[in-house]
C-alpha cells in the first residue's frame, strides 16, 4: 500500500546521536580552515582588503572600497564585521586570523540553524511517522531530534560547503543569515514571537550581506506557506493565535530591509540570462551534482516519496518550506555570475529536505551509500597521506615530482601538531567505519554518518597535512615576498591595473602604502598588471618609469606583476 505518509519508524530507530560527540564533530569540521592559513586568492583576500580599508578609516562605512574599487558583491555587513574585529585586534594576533572570528561564528550559526530548522519541521503533524496498531512508533520529539541529527550530517557532508564555508567573504555571511531565516520560518508555529524577531534579523542581515532579492523571496514564500498551512491547528497548544499579525510583522520587516538596501544602493540588477548551449547546461549540472552531494539525491528522493503530501490541497510545511528555499536558490544559481556562491545559500534547506529521505530508504540503498562513501573518502584520505609522505621524504617519487612541478620552490615543512591531529582524525575514521559495519542499534541518521565523517576527515587532512602547500599555491604571499625582494623600502607605491585581490595582498601582507597611479604622484615605485602579452601597460610613461623586474607567482604564471622604478 502506498501510504500518503511514507515514514514508518519505530521508537528504537530514534536513537539520539550523543551531544558531546556531535559538538566535537562540528568543531573538528569548523575550526580547520579558519586557523593556521593565509587569506587565499582571490575573493578571500579581497574581502580582507575591504575590511582593512574600513578599519583604517580610508573608506566610507556605507560604501566600502579598496583604493577606489567597489566590491563585486554589493554588501556592507560582512565587511563591517571584519573591520570591527580588525580595530580591536591585539598586536600579537595575526590580523587575518582575528578577522575570521565572526565568520567562524556564522558557519556555526548555519550548522545550528540547520539542526533546529530540521527539528521543527520534523515536529509538524504531517511529518510524523505512521502510528502502529499496537504502539511502538517513534515519539514526536525523539523522532524530530533524530531527523535533525540527520539534517546536520547531510549539511556537513555537502562537498561544496568545505572551502566556501571557511572563507572570509560575504557568501559565508549570506549562508549564516539564510540559515537563520530558514530556522525562524520553520519554528514559526512553535515560537512565534522569537521567530518573528529572528526572521526580521535574518532578512535584514541577509539583505545587507548582498542578497536582498533572495531574502525577500525566501521570506515572502515562507509567509505564504505559514498562511496556507492548515495543519497548525492540529497542535492547539503551540499554534500561533495571531497568525495575521505575525505575517504582517514579517512583511513589514521585508519592506524595511528592502527600503534600506535601496537607500544604500545594495539592490542592483545582477541577473544574467544563461545561454541555451550544451556547455552552459553541462556546467550547471556538474556544479549541482558535486557541490550539493550527497544531499541532492536524497532531496530528490524525499520529493518523490512524499509527493502525495506535497501536491495535496493541504499544505505540508516540512516539505514546502525547504522546497521553496531550494527552488529560489536554484533559479538564482542559473541566473547569476557566481553560481557556486549562490548555491551555497540553499544547502541548509537542501540538507533538511534530505533528512526526510532517511525514514524511507531501503536497506539496499543505505548499503550502497555506505560502500560508495567508504571507497571514495578512504581513497581521498589515502591520497592525501601519500602526497604528504612524498613531500616529506621524496618517496613515492611520482607524487613528489608532481608537487615540484606544480609548486616550484616549495619547501616542505613538518609540523608535529598537524601530524598528530591528522593521525587522530584518521584513527577516528577507522573506528567510525568499524562502528558502521558492525552490529549496533538502528538509527535514522546512520546512513549519513560516513558521508559526513568522510567529508570532515578529508577537509581536516587538507587543512593540516597540506596546509603549507596550499598556502604556497593559493595565497599571494609568495608573490608579495618576491616582489618586496626586488624593491627597496619606499614611502609609497603606485599601482596600475591591480585587482582587489593583489591590492589587498600588498597592503595587508606587504605593509605597503598604495595609491592609484596619478599624474602628480611622486612615489618612487609602481606595481602594474601586465598586458595580455606580458608587456607594459600603455599608460606607463617610459620617460618617467623604467621597468625593473617581472615577478611571477611561483605556482601560477598567470599571476604576474611588473615593477617599475621612477627615473
C-alpha positions in Angstrom: 0.0 0.0 0.0 1.4 3.4 -0.9 0.6 5.3 2.3 0.4 9.2 1.9 3.0 9.3 4.8 5.9 7.1 3.9 7.7 7.4 7.3 7.3 4.1 9.2 9.7 4.4 12.1 9.9 2.6 15.4 11.0 4.2 18.6 14.2 2.2 18.5 15.3 4.0 15.3 15.2 7.4 17.0 18.5 6.7 18.8 20.0 10.1 19.7 23.4 11.0 18.4 25.5 11.8 21.6 25.6 15.5 22.1 29.2 15.7 23.1 30.3 13.7 20.1 28.2 15.8 17.8 29.6 19.1 19.2 33.2 17.8 18.9 32.5 16.6 15.3 31.2 20.0 14.4 34.2 21.7 15.9 36.5 19.3 14.0 34.9 20.4 10.8 34.5 24.1 11.6 37.9 25.1 13.1 40.2 23.8 10.3 40.3 26.4 7.6 39.8 29.3 9.9 43.1 28.7 11.8 46.6 28.5 10.5 46.3 29.7 7.0 46.8 32.8 4.9 44.0 34.6 3.1 43.6 32.8 -0.3 43.0 34.3 -3.6 41.0 36.0 -4.7 37.7 36.5 -3.0 39.1 35.7 0.4 42.0 38.2 0.3 39.9 40.8 -1.5 37.3 40.8 1.4 40.1 41.2 3.9 41.4 44.2 1.9 38.0 45.9 2.1 37.8 45.2 5.8 41.3 46.7 6.4 40.3 49.9 4.5 37.3 50.4 6.7 39.3 49.6 9.9 41.9 52.2 8.9 39.3 54.8 8.1 40.3 55.2 4.5 36.9 54.1 3.1 33.3 55.0 3.8 31.4 52.6 6.0 28.3 52.8 3.9 30.2 52.3 0.7 33.2 50.0 1.3 36.0 50.4 -1.3 39.6 49.4 -1.8 41.8 52.1 -3.5 38.6 53.4 -5.1 37.4 49.9 -6.3 34.0 48.8 -5.2 33.4 45.2 -4.2 32.0 42.8 -6.8 29.3 41.8 -4.3 27.4 45.0 -3.1 27.2 44.3 0.6 28.2 46.1 3.8 27.6 43.9 6.8 30.3 41.3 6.2 32.9 44.0 5.8 31.7 45.7 8.9 32.1 42.6 11.0 35.6 42.0 9.8 36.6 45.7 10.2 35.2 45.9 13.8 37.4 42.9 14.7 40.4 44.4 13.0 40.0 47.6 15.0 40.1 45.5 18.2 42.8 43.1 17.1 45.8 42.8 19.5 49.2 43.2 18.1 50.3 39.7 18.9 47.4 38.1 16.9 47.6 38.0 13.1 45.0 40.4 11.7 43.6 38.0 9.1 43.1 35.3 11.8 41.3 37.8 14.1 39.1 39.0 11.2 37.9 35.4 10.7 36.3 35.0 14.1 32.8 36.4 13.2 32.8 34.3 10.1 33.6 31.1 12.1 30.6 32.0 14.2 28.5 32.5 11.0 29.3 28.9 9.9 28.4 27.7 13.4 25.1 29.6 13.0 24.4 27.8 9.7 25.1 24.4 11.3 22.9 25.2 14.4 20.1 26.7 12.2 20.1 23.6 10.1 19.7 21.4 13.1 16.9 23.4 14.7 15.2 24.1 11.4 15.0 20.4 10.6 13.9 19.7 14.2 10.9 22.0 14.0 9.9 20.8 10.5 10.0 17.2 11.7 7.7 18.2 14.6 5.0 19.1 12.0 2.0 16.7 12.3 2.2 15.5 8.7 5.9 14.8 9.1 5.3 12.4 12.0 5.7 8.7 11.3 2.8 6.4 10.9 1.2 5.2 14.1 1.4 1.4 14.7 -1.6 -0.6 15.6 -0.2 -1.8 18.9 2.1 1.2 19.6 5.9 1.4 19.4 6.1 4.1 16.8 8.6 6.9 17.2 7.7 9.6 19.7 7.4 13.1 18.1 10.2 14.8 19.9 12.6 11.9 19.7 11.8 11.5 16.0 12.4 15.2 15.4 15.8 15.1 17.2 17.0 12.1 15.2 15.9 13.8 12.0 17.7 17.0 13.0 20.9 15.0 13.5 20.4 13.6 10.0 19.9 17.1 8.6 23.1 18.4 10.2 25.1 15.4 9.0 23.7 16.0 5.5 24.9 19.6 5.5 28.4 18.8 6.7 28.6 16.0 4.1 28.0 18.5 1.2 31.2 18.9 -0.7 30.6 22.5 -1.7 30.5 23.7 1.9 34.1 22.9 2.7 36.0 25.7 1.1 33.4 28.4 0.6 32.1 27.7 4.1 35.5 28.7 5.6 36.3 31.8 3.6 36.0 35.3 5.0 33.6 36.5 2.3 30.1 37.8 2.0 29.0 34.4 0.7 29.6 32.9 4.2 27.6 35.7 5.8 24.8 35.0 3.4 24.9 31.3 4.3 24.7 32.0 8.0 21.8 34.5 7.8 19.9 32.4 5.2 20.2 29.5 7.7 18.9 31.8 10.4 15.9 32.8 8.3 15.2 29.2 7.4 15.2 28.2 11.1 12.9 31.2 12.0 10.3 30.3 9.4 10.5 26.6 10.3 9.9 27.4 14.0 7.2 30.0 13.4 4.3 27.8 14.6 6.1 26.8 17.8 7.9 30.0 18.8 6.0 32.8 17.0 7.4 35.7 19.0 11.1 34.8 18.9 10.7 33.5 15.3 9.4 36.9 14.1 12.3 38.6 15.7 14.9 36.2 14.3 13.3 36.2 10.9 13.4 40.0 10.8 17.1 39.9 11.8 17.7 37.3 9.2 16.1 39.0 6.3 17.8 42.4 7.2 21.2 40.8 7.7 20.9 38.7 4.5 20.0 41.8 2.6 22.9 43.8 4.0 25.1 40.9 3.1 24.4 41.3 -0.6 21.4 39.2 -1.2 18.3 41.4 -0.8 16.4 39.7 -3.6 16.9 36.2 -2.2 16.0 37.5 1.3 12.7 38.9 0.0 11.8 35.8 -1.9 12.7 33.5 0.9 10.6 35.5 3.4 7.7 36.0 1.0 7.4 32.3 0.3 7.7 31.5 4.0 4.9 33.9 4.9 2.7 32.4 2.3 3.4 28.8 3.5 2.7 29.9 7.1 -0.6 31.4 6.0 -1.7 28.4 3.9 -0.6 25.8 6.4 -3.9 24.2 7.5 -2.2 21.9 10.0 -1.1 24.4 12.6 -4.4 23.9 14.3 -3.6 20.3 14.9 -1.3 21.4 17.7 -3.6 23.7 19.6 -1.3 24.3 22.4 1.5 25.5 20.2 -0.2 27.3 17.3 0.1 31.0 16.7 -3.2 32.7 17.7 -2.2 35.8 15.9 -1.2 34.5 12.5 -2.3 37.6 10.7 -0.3 39.9 12.9 2.7 37.6 12.6 2.6 37.7 8.9 2.1 41.4 8.9 5.2 41.9 11.0 7.2 39.7 8.7 6.1 41.5 5.6 6.9 44.8 7.3 10.4 43.7 8.1 10.9 42.6 4.5 9.7 46.0 3.3 12.0 47.8 5.8 15.1 45.8 4.7 14.2 46.3 1.0 13.9 50.1 1.5 17.2 50.2 3.4 19.0 48.3 0.7 17.6 50.6 -2.0 18.8 53.6 0.0 22.3 52.1 0.4 22.5 51.1 -3.3 22.7 47.4 -2.5 19.8 46.4 -4.6 21.2 46.1 -8.1 20.1 44.2 -11.2 22.5 41.2 -11.4 20.5 38.7 -13.4 22.4 37.1 -16.2 20.2 35.0 -18.6 22.0 31.7 -19.2 22.8 30.8 -22.8 20.9 27.9 -24.3 24.0 25.9 -25.0 25.1 22.4 -24.0 28.2 23.7 -22.4 26.2 26.1 -20.2 23.7 23.3 -19.2 26.5 20.8 -18.6 28.4 23.2 -16.4 25.4 24.0 -14.3 24.5 20.3 -14.0 28.0 19.3 -12.9 28.1 22.1 -10.3 24.8 21.0 -8.9 25.9 17.3 -8.7 29.2 17.7 -7.0 28.5 20.9 -4.9 25.4 19.5 -3.2 26.5 15.9 -3.0 25.2 13.8 -1.2 22.2 16.0 -0.2 20.7 16.4 -3.7 19.9 12.7 -4.5 18.3 12.4 -1.0 16.4 15.6 -1.5 15.0 14.3 -4.8 14.1 11.1 -3.2 12.2 13.0 -0.5 10.2 14.9 -3.0 9.3 11.6 -4.8 8.4 9.6 -1.7 6.5 12.4 0.0 4.9 13.7 -3.3 1.4 12.9 -2.2 1.7 15.4 0.7 3.5 18.0 -1.5 0.8 18.2 -4.2 -2.2 17.7 -1.9 -4.6 20.6 -1.1 -3.4 20.6 2.5 0.0 22.3 2.7 2.8 20.4 4.4 5.3 22.9 5.6 8.0 20.4 6.3 8.2 19.9 2.6 7.0 23.2 1.2 9.5 25.4 3.1 12.7 23.6 2.1 11.4 23.1 -1.4 10.7 26.8 -1.8 14.2 27.7 -0.5 15.7 25.2 -2.9 13.8 26.4 -5.9 14.6 30.0 -5.3 18.3 29.2 -4.8 18.4 27.0 -7.9 16.8 29.7 -10.0 19.2 32.3 -8.7 22.1 30.0 -9.4 21.2 29.7 -13.0 21.0 33.5 -13.4 23.9 34.8 -11.5 27.6 35.3 -12.3 28.7 33.4 -9.2 26.7 30.2 -9.2 28.7 28.3 -6.6 28.4 31.1 -4.0 24.7 31.4 -4.7 24.1 27.7 -4.5 25.8 27.8 -1.1 22.7 29.5 0.4 20.4 26.6 -0.4 22.5 24.0 1.4 20.7 24.2 4.8 17.3 23.8 3.2 18.5 21.0 1.0 20.1 19.2 3.9 16.8 19.4 5.8 15.0 18.1 2.8 17.5 15.3 2.5 16.8 14.3 6.1 13.2 13.4 5.3 14.5 10.7 2.9 16.2 8.8 5.7 13.0 7.2 7.1 12.1 5.9 3.6 15.4 4.5 2.5 15.6 0.7 1.9 18.4 -1.3 3.3 20.0 -1.9 -0.1 20.1 1.9 -0.8 21.6 2.6 2.6 24.3 -0.1 2.0 25.1 1.4 -1.4 25.6 4.9 0.1 27.9 3.4 2.8 30.0 1.4 0.4 30.4 4.3 -2.1 31.2 6.7 0.7 33.7 4.3 2.3 35.6 3.8 -1.0 35.5 7.4 -2.1 36.6 9.1 1.1 39.1 6.4 2.1 40.7 6.8 -1.3 40.8 10.6 -0.9 42.3 10.3 2.6 44.9 7.7 1.4 45.9 10.0 -1.5 46.4 13.0 0.9 48.6 10.9 3.1 50.7 9.5 0.2 51.3 13.0 -1.3 52.2 14.3 2.2 54.7 11.4 2.6 56.1 12.2 -0.8 56.6 15.8 0.1 58.4 14.9 3.3 60.6 12.1 2.1 60.6 12.2 -1.7 59.0 8.7 -1.9 57.0 7.8 -3.8 58.9 9.7 -6.4 56.0 10.4 -8.8 53.8 12.4 -6.3 57.0 14.2 -5.2 57.8 15.2 -8.8 54.2 16.4 -9.3 54.4 18.7 -6.3 57.7 20.0 -7.5 56.3 20.7 -11.0 53.1 22.3 -9.7 54.7 24.3 -6.9 58.4 25.0 -7.9 60.4 26.4 -5.0 58.1 25.0 -2.3 60.0 23.8 0.8 58.0 21.2 2.8 57.6 21.7 6.5 56.9 19.2 9.2 54.6 20.0 12.0 54.3 17.6 14.9 50.9 19.1 15.9 49.4 18.9 12.4 50.7 15.3 12.1 49.2 14.3 15.4 45.8 15.9 14.6 45.7 14.2 11.1 46.7 10.8 12.6 44.0 11.2 15.3 41.4 12.0 12.6 42.4 9.0 10.6 42.1 6.7 13.5 38.6 8.1 14.3 37.6 7.5 10.7 38.8 3.9 11.0 36.8 3.5 14.2 33.7 5.1 12.5 33.9 2.6 9.7 34.2 -0.2 12.1 31.2 1.1 14.1 29.1 1.5 10.9 29.7 -2.0 9.6 29.3 -3.6 13.0 26.2 -4.6 14.9 24.5 -1.6 16.6 21.1 -0.3 17.2 19.2 1.1 14.3 19.2 4.9 13.9 17.6 7.1 11.3 20.8 9.1 10.7 23.2 6.1 10.4 23.3 6.4 6.5 24.8 9.9 6.8 27.5 9.1 9.3 30.1 8.0 6.8 29.4 10.8 4.2 29.7 13.5 6.9 32.6 11.8 8.6 34.5 11.3 5.3 33.9 15.0 4.3 35.2 16.2 7.7 38.2 13.8 7.5 39.4 14.9 4.1 38.9 18.6 4.9 40.8 18.2 8.2 43.6 16.3 6.5 43.9 19.0 3.8 44.0 21.8 6.5 46.7 20.0 8.4 49.0 17.9 6.2 48.6 20.1 3.1 48.3 23.5 4.7 51.9 24.7 3.9 51.4 23.6 0.3 48.0 25.2 0.0 49.2 28.5 1.5 52.1 28.5 -1.0 49.9 27.9 -4.1 46.6 29.5 -3.1 47.7 32.7 -1.4 49.6 35.8 -2.8 52.2 35.7 0.0 54.9 34.2 -2.3 54.2 36.8 -5.0 54.3 39.6 -2.3 57.6 38.3 -0.9 59.3 38.0 -4.3 58.1 41.5 -5.2 59.4 43.1 -2.0 62.8 41.4 -2.5 63.2 43.5 -5.7 62.1 46.8 -4.1 63.9 49.0 -1.7 61.9 50.4 1.2 59.7 53.0 -0.1 57.4 55.6 1.3 54.6 54.8 -1.1 53.9 52.7 -4.1 51.6 53.5 -7.1 49.5 50.8 -8.7 48.1 50.3 -12.1 45.5 47.7 -13.1 45.8 45.6 -10.0 42.7 43.8 -9.0 41.3 43.8 -5.4 43.0 40.6 -4.5 46.6 41.6 -5.3 45.9 45.1 -4.0 44.8 43.7 -0.7 47.7 41.3 -0.5 50.3 44.0 -1.0 48.6 46.2 1.6 47.9 43.5 4.2 50.9 41.2 3.8 53.3 43.6 2.2 52.6 46.5 4.5 52.9 48.8 1.5 51.3 52.3 1.3 49.5 52.0 -2.1 47.8 54.6 -4.2 46.4 54.6 -7.7 48.8 55.9 -10.4 48.2 59.6 -10.8 49.9 62.3 -12.9 51.1 64.4 -9.9 52.1 61.5 -7.7 55.7 61.2 -6.7 56.0 57.7 -5.4 59.3 56.0 -6.3 57.8 52.7 -7.2 55.0 51.4 -9.5 53.4 47.9 -9.4 51.4 47.3 -12.6 49.4 44.4 -14.0 50.9 43.4 -17.4 49.0 43.2 -20.6 47.9 40.1 -22.4 51.4 39.5 -23.9 53.1 40.4 -20.5 54.1 43.8 -21.9 54.0 47.1 -20.0 50.6 48.9 -19.9 50.2 51.7 -22.4 49.5 54.2 -19.6 53.0 53.8 -18.3 55.2 56.7 -19.4 58.6 55.3 -20.4 60.1 58.7 -19.8 59.2 58.6 -16.1 59.3 54.9 -15.3 61.9 52.2 -16.1 61.0 48.5 -15.9 62.9 46.9 -13.1 61.6 43.3 -13.0 58.7 41.0 -13.9 57.7 38.9 -10.9 55.5 35.8 -11.3 53.7 33.8 -8.7 55.8 30.6 -8.4 52.8 28.3 -8.6 50.7 30.3 -11.1 52.4 32.0 -14.1 49.2 33.9 -14.9 49.6 35.8 -11.6 52.3 38.3 -12.6 53.2 41.9 -11.8 55.6 44.4 -13.3 57.8 46.5 -11.0 58.7 50.0 -12.3 61.1 52.5 -10.7 60.8 56.2 -11.2 63.6 57.6 -13.3 
